[in-house]
Amino acid sequence: MRHVDDLKEAIHYGAVQRLRPKLMTVLTTFVGLLPIMWASTYETGADVMKRMAAPMVGGLTTSFVLGLTIYPAVFFVWKRYEMEGLATSLRDLVPFINRPPRSAGEIDGIPARQSRGRLLWIFLALLLVLLLLWGLWSWRQSPIVVEPLQPVAQQQVGDIQIEVSAPEGRFGSGRSRFHLTFRNLGGDPVEVENVEVQFYMPAMATMPAMLIGADLAPISPNAIEGNVDLSISGEWQMRITFDTPGESATPAGSATPARSRNARISIHSQ
């Protein structure tokens, strides 16, 4: 390549030749990943595969855009500066080659047409980078869609009614989210403290017994949100331990201590 026009033609030719194979690779991979991305998080293995598929989709998208737009522009700018630097060195080494006088259509020794083309490539590259950054920021700021909860089971412990709810009204094997709601027999909220939840499955054949603790976070005085990783599907016993606050102090100065209660609720994970 002797001139900038040759470089531009070569880059255009290479980008066009790479368009079809890149597009075929990206589309075929997308088709293979779509079933994983659309799978319910409560199906076996979906919670793991979705985490693997999401970065692959993002990586393929960005590589497709960068490989056909950003990289050719960067290569053009870099290679043209290299060619211009080589031409300048040759002119310095050969003193009898006189540089032609600068014409009115040149800017800093570079023809105005080439200068405008260089500025256009740089502008397009910066614009695409800004669009990518804006898309990434918008995706991170997008609201997280939370699946609605449906009742799974209820259990009465004395004068307190415990309701267990989960997305789609069931627990799935793998990571599952659930809510615990505590109310009295009249339906009014009951404040609870020191809530602990464990999931127990008895031993079966060669499989030992399992006891899995849940991660809990209070969302209101009478409601708890939890997450648990049930390794296998089947019948589990949900063991709930909680305290109800004591009553207010009596005139004598004493207060009723908090009551510790226990509940056992059978659930089925799928």
N, C-alpha and C positions, 0 to 999 in steps of 0.2 A: 504494500500500500504506500503510494507516494503522496497522496493528497488527502485532505479531510473528507472530500466527497467520496473517495474510495472507502474510507473508514465508515462513513455513515451508511453507505450502500451495503457493506458487509454486515453491519449490525442489524439493519433492517432485514436482510436476507436470513440471518441466523435466528432472529426473533420469530419471523414468520414460519421458518422450518420447525421451530420448537413448539409452536402453538398447538398443533394437533396431538403430538405425543404427550405433552403436559396435560392437555384437556382430557385425553383418554385415561391417563393415569389417575387424575383427580376424580373424575366422574365414576370410574369403576370402583375406586376405594370408597367413595361416598355411598354408592349403592350397597356395598358390603357392610358399612357402618350404620346405615339407617335403621335396620332392625334392632341393633343394640341401643341406639339413641332413643328409640320409641318404646323400648321395653319398660314395663312397670318396675319400679324400684323394689317391689315386693316379690318378684320372681327370683328363683334361685340363681345366684351369681350375677344378677343384673346390677346390684349396687357396686360390684367391683369392676365389671366390664364397662359401665357407663363412665367411670372415672378414667379408664384407659382410652375410651373412644373420643371423649371430648377434646383432649389435647391433640389427638391425631387429626380431627376435623379442622381445628384452628391452625395447626401447622401446615396442613395441605393448602388451606386457603391462602395463608400469608406467603407460602413459598410460590404458589401459582402467580400471585400478584407481583411479588418482588422479582421473580425470575423473568417476567415478560415486560416489566415496566421500569422498576427502579434500577436493577442491575445493568441493563443496556445503557441507561442514561449515565450512570456512574462510570461505566467502562468507557463511554464515548468521551466524557470530560477528561478522564485520566489519560487515555491514550492520545487524545489530541494535544494535551499539554506536553506529553512525551515527544510527539512528532514535532511540535513547534520548538521544543528545547533542542532536539537533534538538529533541526534545520538551522537554528541560531548558532550552534557550536560549529557546524560546517562553514557557515559564513565567516565566523571568526578565524577559523583555521586557514581559510583560503583568502588571503588579503586582496587578490586581484579580482575577486568576484564582488562587484559592487552591488549593494542592495538598491533596488529601484526606489526612486523617490516616493514618499507617501502621497497617495492621491487624496482627493477631497472625500472619497467614499470610504476611507479607512478610519478606524478608531484604535489608537495605540498600536498602529502597525497591523491590525487585523482587519480584513474587509468587513464593512458594516453588515453585510448579509450573514457572514459567519458569526459575527458578534451577536446579532439578534438571535440566531439559531442557538448559540450557546446559552444565552439568557433564557430562552424558551425551555430548553431541556432542564436547566437548573430549577426553573419555576415549577415545571411539571413534577419533578422529583420531590421538591419540598411540599407541593400540594398533596401528593399521594401520601407522603409520610404524615402530614397533618391529618388527613382523612383517616388513616389507620389508627393514629393516636386517639382521635375523636371517637371512632367506633369502639375502641377498647374501653375508653372511659364511659361511654354510654352503656356498654354491656355490663360493666361493673356497677353502674348506678341503677340498672334496671331492677324493679321490684321482684323479690323472690315469691313465686307462686306456691302457696302452702295448701296442700290438699285438705278438704274439709274432714272433720272427725265425725265418726259415727259410733254409737254405743256398741260395745263388745260384750260386757257382762256387768252385773250389779250384785252387790253383797251387802246385807244388813248386819251391822255390828252394834248390838244394843239399840240405842236410839239414833244411830248414825247410818246413813245410806251412802255407800261407796259406789260410784259409777266409773267404769273403765271404758275409755273410748280410744279409737285408733282410726287412721285413714282407711277408708273403704270398709270400716267395721271389722277388721281382722288384723292379726299379726302375721308377718311374713318371716321366713327364715332369712337371717341376715340382720342388718340394722333396721330397727323398727322404732317408730315414734308413737307415744301414747300419752293420754291425759288421765289424771285421777281427780275426781270431783267429790267433795264431801258435803253432804246436806243432812239436815235432820228429817224426821218423818213428815214434817210439814212442808218440806221443800225449801226451807231457808238455808243459806250458806252457814257452814260450821267451820270455825277457824281451827286449824291443826298445826302441829309443830313436830319437828324431829321425824319426818317421814323417811322411811327406808323401804325399798322394794327389792326383792330377790325373786328370781325365777328358778324353780327346782324341777328336775326331771329324774325320776327314780332309775335305778340300774335296770338294764334289760339285756339278757343274754350275756354277751361279752362286753357290752358297753357299760362303763361305770356310771354312777350317779353324777349329775351335773348340777351345780349351783352357780348362777350368774347374777351379779349385781347390776342394777340399773343406774344410769346417771340421771340425777333429778335436779330440777330447777323450779322454784316456786314462781307462779305467774299471778297468784292472788292469794289472800289468806286461806281460801278453801279449795284451791286448785293447784295441781302440781303437773309439770310437764316432764316427761322422762324419755330416755333413749336406751335401748337395750339391744345387744347383738346376740340373737338366738342362733346358735351354730347349726342346728338341725331343726327340721319340722317335726311336729308331733304334739302330744299333750304335755302342757307345762302347768305347774302349780305356781300361781302368783302369790307370794308371801308379802303382805303389807303390814308394817309396824308403824304406828303413829301415836302421838300424844295430843290430848285435848287440853287446852289451858285450864287452870283452876279457876274457880269462881272468885269474885272480888272479896276483899277482906271483910270479916265480920266485925260487929261492934267491939268484940273482945280483943280484936287485933290479930286474929289468926286468919289464915286463908286456906281454902281447899286446895290440896296439891293437884298437879296435873295427873290425868289418868292415861296410862299406857294401854293401847289396844292393839289387837292383832286380827288379821283377816286372811283367809285362804280362798283364792278364786282360781278356778280351773279355766284355762284358755287353750286354744288350739292354734298353732302356727302353721302356715302353709308355705 
